[in-house]
Amino acid sequence: MPRPRRIESVFLNIPYDEAFEKLYLAYIVGLTQLGLRINAVLAVPNQGRLGRIIDQIEQSDFSIHDLSRIESCPVSSLVPYRVVPY
């Protein structure tokens, strides 16, 4: 029986600001201690960022998305995220 494929890399999608710094560091330390390579696209606004994000997600075995900063739309009260299972 073949062995299950080992998860080697993870895409990390989290806020990159000072208020989130301690949790960001906890993610980094925890994931590296598990032996995982972390893929992330820093929040530096420039052209082509979305393409880099898609490339990083495709190159990762797993992804972590922190949705704690998601806010509802003031007009419709809907959350502007659609989570679709694979």
PLY file of the C-alpha trace (Angstrom):
ply
format ascii 1.0
element vertex 86
property float x
property float y
property float z
element edge 85
property int vertex1
property int vertex2
end_header
0.00 0.00 0.00
1.50 3.38 -0.99
2.28 5.83 1.78
0.23 9.03 1.90
1.98 12.02 0.42
3.65 14.20 3.04
2.53 17.81 3.31
5.68 19.88 2.72
4.50 23.42 2.11
1.72 25.73 3.21
0.41 28.99 1.80
-0.16 31.52 4.56
-2.78 34.21 3.92
-3.00 36.47 6.97
-2.99 40.19 7.78
0.47 41.78 7.76
0.11 44.65 10.18
1.43 45.50 13.64
-1.77 44.47 15.43
-1.42 40.95 13.99
2.35 40.62 14.52
2.34 38.21 17.48
-0.09 35.81 15.82
1.87 36.06 12.57
5.04 35.06 14.42
3.19 32.20 16.10
2.10 30.88 12.68
5.68 31.12 11.37
7.24 29.39 14.38
4.60 26.67 14.60
4.63 25.83 10.91
8.41 25.79 10.63
8.64 23.56 13.71
6.36 21.14 11.88
8.95 21.12 9.09
6.78 23.00 6.60
7.97 25.50 4.02
5.86 28.64 4.21
4.71 30.37 1.04
3.35 33.89 1.41
2.91 36.99 -0.71
3.61 40.05 1.38
1.06 42.83 1.28
3.12 45.14 -0.89
0.82 46.77 -3.42
2.07 46.37 -6.95
1.01 45.01 -10.27
0.94 41.26 -10.62
0.30 40.52 -6.93
-2.82 38.45 -7.63
-0.87 36.30 -10.10
1.85 35.72 -7.51
-0.78 34.71 -4.93
-2.32 32.20 -7.34
1.14 30.79 -8.16
1.98 30.38 -4.47
-1.33 28.65 -3.72
-0.82 26.26 -6.64
2.71 25.43 -5.42
1.54 24.72 -1.88
0.21 21.45 -0.49
-2.07 23.20 1.98
-3.27 26.73 2.74
-4.23 28.68 5.84
-6.48 31.72 5.45
-7.14 33.90 8.47
-10.55 35.46 7.92
-10.67 37.42 11.18
-10.53 40.74 9.35
-13.49 40.06 7.09
-16.26 42.59 7.66
-19.77 42.62 6.32
-20.80 45.09 3.64
-22.46 48.13 5.29
-25.16 48.24 2.61
-26.18 44.58 2.41
-24.71 43.14 5.64
-23.30 40.30 3.54
-19.78 39.01 3.99
-17.81 39.56 0.76
-16.33 36.06 0.81
-17.60 32.95 -0.81
-16.01 29.83 0.56
-16.41 26.90 -1.80
-15.19 23.45 -0.77
-13.06 21.54 -3.27
0 1
1 2
2 3
3 4
4 5
5 6
6 7
7 8
8 9
9 10
10 11
11 12
12 13
13 14
14 15
15 16
16 17
17 18
18 19
19 20
20 21
21 22
22 23
23 24
24 25
25 26
26 27
27 28
28 29
29 30
30 31
31 32
32 33
33 34
34 35
35 36
36 37
37 38
38 39
39 40
40 41
41 42
42 43
43 44
44 45
45 46
46 47
47 48
48 49
49 50
50 51
51 52
52 53
53 54
54 55
55 56
56 57
57 58
58 59
59 60
60 61
61 62
62 63
63 64
64 65
65 66
66 67
67 68
68 69
69 70
70 71
71 72
72 73
73 74
74 75
75 76
76 77
77 78
78 79
79 80
80 81
81 82
82 83
83 84
84 85
